[in-house]
Amino acid sequence: MAEDPSVSVDPDYLPVEGTMDAPIIFCEICPTYGNNGGLINVMLATGLIEAAPHGKVKSRVKAVAHLRMTAAAAVNLRDTLNNALLMGTAAKKPEGKVN
């Protein structure tokens, strides 16, 4: 079937397969990172709190993922994260006069 010429095409749209099946990774810190000949590596981790004897709690840090990517992919990830951060700060701009 031919494409409908009346439908505009978004040149920035990139169809991605498997979006509903991809895992969700939550992290709070990136405790290690490196660059090995242009291959970027970043560890994602989160803090866990668990019960300990005598009514105490114990905290620890657990790795949740190891990211490995090319330098180009790292630049793309950095830019994407910067854009997402800007979206959050734009939503929190104060209203009214600034002194």
Helices and strands as residue ranges (DSSP letters): E 29-36, E 39-52, G 53-55, E 56-70, H 71-91
